[in-house]
Amino acid sequence: MAAQKIRLGIIGANIHVGWASRSHLPAAPAAPDFELTAVCTTKKESAEESARKHGAKLAFHDYRAMLAHPDIDAVAVVLRVPSHYEHTMAAIDAGKHVYTEWPLGQTTAQAEEMEARAKAKGVVRVVGLQARVEPSILTMKHLIAEGYVGEVRSCNLVLIRDGILDRPQEREWQWDDAKGAHTLTIANGHSVDAMRFVLGEFAEVHARIGTQTKEWFITDTKKTVTNVTSPDTILLNGRLASGALVSSHVAHVPYAGSSYRMEVYGSKGTLVATGSDSPQMAKVKLSGAQGGNTLQPIEPLKQFIFVPPGMPQGLPFNVGQMYHGFAQAIRGEASVAPDFATAIRMHKLIDAMRESSRTGQVQRVG
């Protein structure tokens, strides 16, 4: 007999704006382990609209009412970063298993509080570092562990996004570094986390972090924000616990970004992962060379494709992969989904990068 489906509620389920509309809402109904039971937005009309479109039985405009409902087993918190702490803590206190998007909190301290509370309550908690379930990234990690490149000597990562000069009003709030949602935490966070997932943890870092574009034009209101403090350019050099040397350049620039590329060089070969955007968002292509200089395509191993054929491609795909891991964790199985402890280590790595940039000194990473 098939396992009973896990009854899921999504907080932040507006179908017109936000990350949920592009990823979670298409992914959750296609995830075989879950039933999309409830959706929640801040307005009754938009909640009911979302429920109709995605087949949810229940619609809420008060997240507390949703969390109190006995027919909800688990929730996904898919909101702006400043709201993650409040809603995640409330879900934990309600005894619900929780999947919170990355960054887990505005600060490391918030992330640590969420982990401590969830651990005390005994609820499952996973974080949306979806690059860790991208099939080619998983294949890359597997091949390195199997010795494809031999001893890893170095790694280089580049992700350059374009279009920083303007944005819609719904994203105007991201100008403020303190809000926790910008290139350092999101594009850099996801991409560098994929590096540490594939190659292991950092031992030390030396970083330069800058806000190179200090004005944004808001396309809806024709307003110019002139006091942008969010970092948009991150240069990192580091040494991994394994001894491998690594570098990365992640930035949001005005024009003609160069997409994503992560190169791993070893004593026996090379592996290269590429994509049109961050590895948690876009399909990654993998290629490799052993004992020669010609890269050959490598297909992702089928064992790392966890979702059924009906899972939508694009942004929902890796979120669907995460829902598979979320279900594994809820059912007490070994899970592929990263947990809050993983998120805390990434928060601390970003803290070390900030401190290195502030002081100009190499920072140890414990």
MARVO-266181 format. One record per residue (C-alpha): residue in one letter; x, y, z; residue number from 0. Coordinates in steps of 0.05 Angstrom, whole numbers, plus 32768, in hexadecimal, padded with zeros to 4 digits. Example, Ala and Ser with C-alpha at 12.3 -4.5 7.8 and 13.67 -1.06 7.14 Angstrom:
! residues 2
A  80F6  7FA6  809C  0 .
S  8111  7FEB  808F  1 .
END
This chain:
! residues 366
M  8000  8000  8000  0 .
A  801A  8045  7FEE  1 .
A  802E  8072  8028  2 .
Q  7FFA  80A5  803C  3 .
K  8006  80E8  801D  4 .
I  8023  8120  8048  5 .
R  7FF2  815A  804E  6 .
L  8016  819A  803B  7 .
G  8007  81E3  8044  8 .
I  802D  821A  8020  9 .
I  8036  825E  8041  10 .
G  8042  8294  800D  11 .
A  8017  8274  7FD6  12 .
N  8005  82B1  7FAC  13 .
I  8000  8299  7F64  14 .
H  8015  82DC  7F46  15 .
V  8056  82EF  7F6A  16 .
G  808E  82CF  7F90  17 .
W  80B7  828F  7F8F  18 .
A  807D  8262  7FA1  19 .
S  8056  8274  7F63  20 .
R  8090  825F  7F37  21 .
S  80A8  8222  7F5C  22 .
H  8083  8205  7F99  23 .
L  803C  820C  7F7F  24 .
P  804B  81E6  7F3E  25 .
A  8078  81B4  7F62  26 .
A  804E  81A0  7F9E  27 .
P  8011  8184  7F79  28 .
A  8041  815A  7F4E  29 .
A  8067  813F  7F8B  30 .
P  804D  80F8  7F96  31 .
D  805A  80F7  7FE1  32 .
F  8030  8136  7FEF  33 .
E  7FEA  814F  7FEB  34 .
L  7FE6  819A  7FE3  35 .
T  7FB1  81A2  8019  36 .
A  7FB5  81EC  8028  37 .
V  7FCF  822E  800E  38 .
C  7FD8  8270  8034  39 .
T  7FE0  82B7  801D  40 .
T  7FD3  82F9  8041  41 .
K  7F8F  8304  801F  42 .
K  7F52  82D8  801C  43 .
E  7F47  82E3  7FD2  44 .
S  7F8D  82D1  7FBC  45 .
A  7F8E  8294  7FEA  46 .
E  7F4E  827A  7FCB  47 .
E  7F68  8289  7F85  48 .
S  7FA7  8261  7F94  49 .
A  7F7E  8227  7FB1  50 .
R  7F52  8224  7F73  51 .
K  7F8C  8224  7F43  52 .
H  7FB6  81F0  7F66  53 .
G  7F7F  81C3  7F83  54 .
A  7F8B  81D0  7FCD  55 .
K  7F51  81BF  7FFA  56 .
L  7F5C  81F8  802B  57 .
A  7F6C  8242  8023  58 .
F  7F84  826F  805B  59 .
H  7F96  82B9  8060  60 .
D  7FAF  82B0  80A8  61 .
Y  7FEA  8282  80AD  62 .
R  7FDC  8275  80F7  63 .
A  7F98  8257  80E4  64 .
M  7FBA  822A  80B1  65 .
L  7FEE  8213  80E3  66 .
A  7FB7  8203  8116  67 .
H  7F91  81D8  80E5  68 .
P  7F95  818D  80F6  69 .
D  7F96  8177  80AD  70 .
I  7FDA  8196  809F  71 .
D  8018  816B  80AB  72 .
A  804E  8196  808D  73 .
V  8057  81DD  8073  74 .
A  8083  8200  8042  75 .
V  8098  8247  8055  76 .
V  80A1  826B  8012  77 .
L  80A4  82B4  8025  78 .
R  80D2  82EF  8024  79 .
V  8110  82E1  804F  80 .
P  80FC  8312  8087  81 .
S  80BD  82E8  8093  82 .
H  80E0  82A5  8097  83 .
Y  80EF  82A7  80E2  84 .
E  80A9  82B9  80FA  85 .
H  8085  8287  80CE  86 .
T  80B6  824F  80D6  87 .
M  80B7  8255  8121  88 .
A  806A  8256  8122  89 .
A  8068  8217  80F7  90 .
I  8099  81F4  8125  91 .
D  8071  8208  8163  92 .
A  8033  81EC  8141  93 .
G  8057  81A9  8139  94 .
K  8059  81AC  80ED  95 .
H  8093  8191  80C4  96 .
V  80B0  81CD  809F  97 .
Y  80D4  81DB  805D  98 .
T  80EE  8223  805F  99 .
E  810E  8244  8023  100 .
W  8156  825C  8024  101 .
P  8170  8289  8043  102 .
L  8154  8268  8081  103 .
G  8157  82A9  80A9  104 .
Q  816D  82F1  80A3  105 .
T  81A7  82DF  80D2  106 .
T  81CC  82A2  80EA  107 .
A  81AE  82AD  8130  108 .
Q  8168  82A7  8114  109 .
A  817B  8266  80EF  110 .
E  8198  8249  812F  111 .
E  8159  825A  8156  112 .
M  812E  8237  8122  113 .
E  815A  81F9  8124  114 .
A  815A  81F7  8171  115 .
R  810E  81FF  8175  116 .
A  8101  81CA  813E  117 .
K  8131  8199  815F  118 .
A  810E  81A3  81A2  119 .
K  80CA  8199  8182  120 .
G  80E0  815C  815A  121 .
V  80C7  8175  8117  122 .
V  80E8  8169  80D4  123 .
R  8108  81A7  80B6  124 .
V  8127  81B0  8072  125 .
V  8142  81ED  804F  126 .
G  813B  8201  8006  127 .
L  8184  81F9  7FF0  128 .
Q  816A  81D6  7FB2  129 .
A  81AC  81D1  7F8D  130 .
R  81BC  8196  7FBA  131 .
V  8185  816E  7F98  132 .
E  8194  8184  7F50  133 .
P  81A2  8142  7F2A  134 .
S  81E3  8158  7F08  135 .
I  81FE  8177  7F49  136 .
L  81EE  8135  7F6C  137 .
T  8211  810F  7F34  138 .
M  824D  813D  7F39  139 .
K  8253  812F  7F83  140 .
H  824C  80E4  7F77  141 .
L  8281  80E3  7F41  142 .
I  82B3  8109  7F6C  143 .
A  82A6  80D9  7FA6  144 .
E  82B2  809F  7F76  145 .
G  82F5  80BC  7F61  146 .
Y  82E4  80D8  7F1C  147 .
V  8313  8114  7F24  148 .
G  8342  80F3  7F55  149 .
E  835B  8122  7F8C  150 .
V  8336  8164  7F87  151 .
R  836A  819B  7F7E  152 .
S  833F  81D9  7F70  153 .
C  82FB  81F3  7F5E  154 .
N  82E3  8233  7F3C  155 .
L  829C  824D  7F3D  156 .
V  827D  8286  7F15  157 .
L  8235  829F  7F15  158 .
I  8227  82E3  7EF6  159 .
R  81DF  82FA  7EF1  160 .
D  81CA  8337  7EC9  161 .
G  8192  8369  7ED2  162 .
I  81A3  8389  7F15  163 .
L  8191  83D0  7EFF  164 .
D  8146  83C8  7F06  165 .
R  8112  839B  7F27  166 .
P  80C7  839A  7F36  167 .
Q  80A9  83B9  7F74  168 .
E  809D  8376  7F95  169 .
R  80E9  836E  7F9A  170 .
E  80FA  83B6  7FAD  171 .
W  8103  83A1  7FF6  172 .
Q  8140  8379  7FE5  173 .
W  816B  83B9  7FE1  174 .
D  8177  83B2  802C  175 .
D  81B0  8385  803F  176 .
A  8191  8379  8084  177 .
K  8154  8357  8064  178 .
G  8181  831C  8051  179 .
A  816C  8311  8009  180 .
H  81A1  8325  7FD6  181 .
T  81D9  830B  7FAB  182 .
L  8205  82F8  7FE6  183 .
T  81D0  82CC  8007  184 .
I  81A8  82B3  7FCC  185 .
A  81D1  82AC  7F8B  186 .
N  8213  82A5  7FB1  187 .
G  81F4  827C  7FE9  188 .
H  81D5  8248  7FBC  189 .
S  8211  8243  7F8D  190 .
V  8247  8240  7FC3  191 .
D  821C  820E  7FEA  192 .
A  821B  81E2  7FAC  193 .
M  8268  81E6  7FAC  194 .
R  826C  81D1  7FF5  195 .
F  8239  819A  7FE9  196 .
V  8263  817D  7FB1  197 .
L  82A8  8187  7FCF  198 .
G  82A1  818D  801A  199 .
E  82A4  81C4  804D  200 .
F  82D1  8202  804D  201 .
A  830C  8208  807D  202 .
E  831A  8252  806F  203 .
V  8302  828A  8043  204 .
H  831A  82CD  8029  205 .
A  82E3  82F8  8009  206 .
R  82D4  833B  7FEC  207 .
I  828B  8351  7FED  208 .
G  8271  8390  7FCC  209 .
T  8233  83B7  7FB9  210 .
Q  8248  83CF  7F74  211 .
T  8204  83E6  7F5D  212 .
K  81E6  8416  7F90  213 .
E  81A8  842D  7F69  214 .
W  816D  8403  7F51  215 .
F  8135  841A  7F23  216 .
I  80F1  83FE  7F39  217 .
T  80CB  83EF  7EF8  218 .
D  8084  83F2  7F14  219 .
T  8088  8434  7F39  220 .
K  80BF  8455  7F10  221 .
K  80E3  8462  7F51  222 .
T  812F  8460  7F5B  223 .
V  814B  8441  7F9A  224 .
T  818C  8466  7FA8  225 .
N  81A3  8446  7FE9  226 .
V  81AD  83FD  7FD6  227 .
T  81D7  83D7  8009  228 .
S  81CD  838F  7FF2  229 .
P  820D  836E  7FDB  230 .
D  820F  835E  7F91  231 .
T  8257  8348  7F84  232 .
I  827A  8311  7FAB  233 .
L  82C1  82F9  7FA0  234 .
L  82D8  82BD  7FC9  235 .
N  8319  8296  7FD0  236 .
G  831B  825C  8000  237 .
R  8339  821B  8016  238 .
L  830D  81DE  8023  239 .
A  8316  81AE  805C  240 .
S  8332  817D  8029  241 .
G  8369  81AE  8017  242 .
A  834D  81C0  7FD2  243 .
L  8351  820A  7FBF  244 .
V  8311  822B  7FA5  245 .
S  82FB  826D  7F88  246 .
S  82B9  828C  7F75  247 .
H  829D  82CB  7F55  248 .
V  8253  82D6  7F5E  249 .
A  8234  8317  7F48  250 .
H  81F6  833C  7F30  251 .
V  820B  836B  7EF8  252 .
P  81E7  839B  7EC9  253 .
Y  81EF  8375  7E87  254 .
A  8203  8333  7E66  255 .
G  820E  8305  7EA0  256 .
S  8235  82C5  7E94  257 .
S  8207  8292  7EB7  258 .
Y  8220  8259  7EE4  259 .
R  825F  822F  7EE0  260 .
M  8282  8205  7F15  261 .
E  82C4  81E3  7F02  262 .
V  82E4  81AC  7F2C  263 .
Y  832C  819A  7F1C  264 .
G  834D  815B  7F38  265 .
S  838A  812F  7F30  266 .
K  8367  8101  7EFF  267 .
G  8332  812B  7EDD  268 .
T  8303  8166  7ED9  269 .
L  82B9  8170  7EE4  270 .
V  8293  81AE  7ECD  271 .
A  824B  81C1  7EDF  272 .
T  8228  81F8  7EB7  273 .
G  81E4  8217  7EB6  274 .
S  81BD  8254  7E9F  275 .
D  81B2  826B  7EE7  276 .
S  81BF  8257  7F2F  277 .
P  81C2  820B  7F37  278 .
Q  8184  8209  7F64  279 .
M  815C  822A  7F2D  280 .
A  8173  8213  7EE9  281 .
K  8184  81CE  7ECD  282 .
V  81CE  81BF  7ED4  283 .
K  81F7  819E  7E9E  284 .
L  8233  8175  7EB1  285 .
S  8270  8164  7E89  286 .
G  82B2  8143  7E9A  287 .
A  82F7  812D  7E83  288 .
Q  8325  80F7  7E9E  289 .
G  836D  80F3  7E88  290 .
G  8361  8123  7E4F  291 .
N  834D  816A  7E3C  292 .
T  830A  815F  7E1A  293 .
L  82CC  8166  7E43  294 .
Q  8294  8135  7E34  295 .
P  824B  813C  7E49  296 .
I  8236  8113  7E86  297 .
E  81EC  8104  7E90  298 .
P  81D1  8108  7ED7  299 .
L  81CA  80C4  7EF7  300 .
K  8182  80AB  7EF8  301 .
Q  8188  809A  7F41  302 .
F  818A  80E4  7F50  303 .
I  8148  80F5  7F2D  304 .
F  8116  80ED  7F65  305 .
V  80D8  810D  7F47  306 .
P  80A6  80EC  7F18  307 .
P  80A3  80FD  7ECD  308 .
G  8068  812C  7EDA  309 .
M  8091  815C  7F04  310 .
P  8094  819F  7EDF  311 .
Q  80D8  81B1  7EC4  312 .
G  80FB  81F3  7ED3  313 .
L  80F5  8214  7F16  314 .
P  80C5  81E0  7F35  315 .
F  80F3  81A5  7F26  316 .
N  8126  81AC  7F5D  317 .
V  80EF  81C2  7F8E  318 .
G  80CD  8180  7F7C  319 .
Q  810E  815C  7F8A  320 .
M  810F  817F  7FCE  321 .
Y  80C8  8168  7FDE  322 .
H  80E0  8121  7FD3  323 .
G  8116  812B  8007  324 .
F  80E5  814E  8036  325 .
A  80B7  8111  8032  326 .
Q  80F2  80E3  8040  327 .
A  8104  810A  807E  328 .
I  80BB  810B  8097  329 .
R  80B7  80C0  808E  330 .
G  80F7  80B4  80B5  331 .
E  8120  809F  8078  332 .
A  8166  80B7  8064  333 .
S  8158  80F9  8041  334 .
V  8179  811E  8008  335 .
A  815B  815F  8020  336 .
P  8189  8190  8044  337 .
D  8174  81A1  808B  338 .
F  8178  81DF  80B7  339 .
A  81BD  81CA  80D1  340 .
T  81D6  81CD  8089  341 .
A  81B7  8212  8082  342 .
I  81DA  822A  80C2  343 .
R  821E  8214  80A7  344 .
M  8210  823C  8068  345 .
H  81FA  8279  8090  346 .
K  823B  8274  80B8  347 .
L  8264  826F  8078  348 .
I  8244  82AF  805F  349 .
D  8253  82D0  80A2  350 .
A  829C  82BC  809A  351 .
M  829C  82DA  8054  352 .
R  827F  831B  806F  353 .
E  82B3  831E  80A6  354 .
S  82EC  8310  8075  355 .
S  82D3  8348  8047  356 .
R  82CD  8378  8082  357 .
T  8312  836A  809F  358 .
G  8339  8356  8061  359 .
Q  834F  8318  8086  360 .
V  8349  82CD  8079  361 .
Q  8313  82AF  80A6  362 .
R  8314  8269  80C1  363 .
V  82D3  8243  80B8  364 .
G  82C2  8212  80EF  365 .
END
